[in-house]
Amino acid sequence: MAGLSGPLHSGLTPNELTADTLYGSDANVRHCAEMDVELISPVPGFAPHKEDSKHYSPPHEKELKERLATRREEQETDEWKKRYAKRSGIEGLNRALDQVTGFKKSRVRGLQAVEMALYLKAAGWNILAAVKIHAHRARKKAATASAATAGLFAPHNGPFAPAARYLFFLCNNLAPREDVLENTPFAA
């Protein structure tokens, strides 16, 4: 990988390098291994469907297929997923930023204008995230409060949940309220 040549000459090579699928080719993995750097990256492309192909493959192609199959098996392990999780989370955020805000597309020209547009898009993303967090906390607080006031009849996720929700509805909506009774002939 070209990006490792600078640190290699200065003696600052990392022990492991996490990269996205674009850099996960077998050539890059072997190149990093020559420099004693472990490249943690998903295998690009799809796994072949047939185990035994009927066409002739030269020995170097068979070796390549075996290396890729080994890497595909390794990337299914929990240990590999744990090591790649941080990169995976960052990539998910980048994709969401692009999908929601159009982060990769700019309608302005010039370094300062593009920089400002990106800052504003990131600020908009942070506002959306803050609103989601606030709404989640409000729902959680409301659910806790209603469960505390409902006592036994609080809706829950159990086998009697539909009956509990119906009883909760009846208790809260059909019981006579003081403000309703004040304006009726039945008021005491």
N, C-alpha and C positions, 0 to 999 in steps of 0.2 A: 504494500500500500504506500502510495506516494507520501501521504501525510506523516508517516513514521520516519522518513529519512532524516528530517531535521533533528528531532529528539535523539535519534540513534547516534548521530555524530557528536552530540553534546553529552551523551551518556545518561540521558534522562528517559529511557524507554520504559513504558509501563509494563506491568506483569500481565494485565489483561485489558482488552479493549472491547467495549460494547458498541455495536453498530447495528443499523437497521438492515433490512433484507437486501437492499441495493448493494451493500458491501460484503454480503455473505457468500460470495462465490468461493469455489474450491481453491482457485488460484490465490485469492486473498488470504484464505485460511492457511494455506501452505507457506505463503510468503511471510506471514506473521509468525508462524511456527519456526521458520528459519532464524528469526530475530528473537526467539524465546518470548514471544508475546502470544497470549491466548486470545483469539478473536471469538467473542460471544455474539453470534448473529444467526438469525434464522436462515435456513436453507432456502434459496430462491427457487421458484417453480413448484411444480406439483410432483408428488411421488408417482412413479410409474405404476400402472395398474397390474401389469402381468409380471410375475416373478421370473418365469423362464421365457425369454423371448426366443423366437425361432430363427432370428436373423443372426448373422455372424457379427461378433463384436471383437475388435482387437483387444489385446491384453490391457493396454492403457485405458481403454474405455470401460472395461470391466472393473478395473481398480477404482476409477472415478465413481462409477455407480455404487461400488461397495462403500467408498468413503462417504458419499452423500447419504446412503441408506443408514450408515452408522450415525451420522450427524442427525438425521431425522429421528432416529430412535432416541438419541440423547436429548433432543429438544422436547420430547414428550415427558421427560422425567420432572418430578417436582423440584429437584435441586436446580436444574437448568432454568425452569420457569421462575424460580425465586431469584436467581442471579440476573435474569433478563427483565424482571418486573419493573425496575425503575425506568429503564429505557422504554419499555412498553407503555408505561403510564405517560411519559413525556410525549411519545408519538401520538397517543390518544388525545392528549391535550392539543397538540399541534393540529391534528385533523379536525377536532371540534372547533378550534379557533378559525380555521380556514372555512369550514362549512357554515358556521353561524355568522361570522363577521366578514368573510371574504378577505382574510388576512393576506393572502398571497397576491391579491389583485389590487392594483393601485390605480386610481383615476387622476392622480396628480403627477407632476414631473418636478424634478429637482430634489436634492438630498434632504433639505430642510422640510419641504412639503411632504415628502414620503415619510420622513421620520415622524412628523406631527400626525399624519394619518394613522400610522401604526400605533403611536401612543394613544390616540383617541379610540382606536378599535380595541386595544388592550384594556383601556379604562371601561369601555362599554361591556366587555366580557366580564370584568371584575364586578361591575354593577349587577349584571345578570346573575353572577354567582352569589353575590351578597343577597339579592332578592330571593333566590332559591333557598339559601340557608335560613333566612328570616322566615320564609313561608313554612319550611320544614319544622323549625322550632315552634312556630305558632300552632301548627297542627299537632305537634307532640304535646304541647302545653294544654291545648284544648282537649285532647284525648285523655290526658292524665286527669284534668279537672272533671270531665264528664264521668270518668270511671270512678273517681272518688265520691261524687255526688250520687251516682247511680247505685253504688253498693253492689248488691247481689245481681242486679239486673243489667250490669254493664255489658255491652256487646263484646264478645271475645271470639277468638278463633278456635272454638272447640266444637264438639259434636252437637251441642245445644245452641250454637250461635244464632241460627235463625229465630228460634223461640225467644232467646234472650233479647235480641234486637226488637222483636215485636212487643215483648213486655215492657222494654225500656221506652218504646214509642208510646204505648198506652199510658204508662205512668206519667210521662212528661207532657203529653198532649191532650189527653182526655180527662184528666183529673180537674175538678172545678177549681178555678183560681179566684182569689179574693177580689181582684179588680173586675172580673166578669160578673160576679155575684152582686156587686154594689148597685148596679143599675137594673136589677131585676126585681120582680115582686117578691122573690124569695129572700131578699136581703134581710138580715136580722137587725 
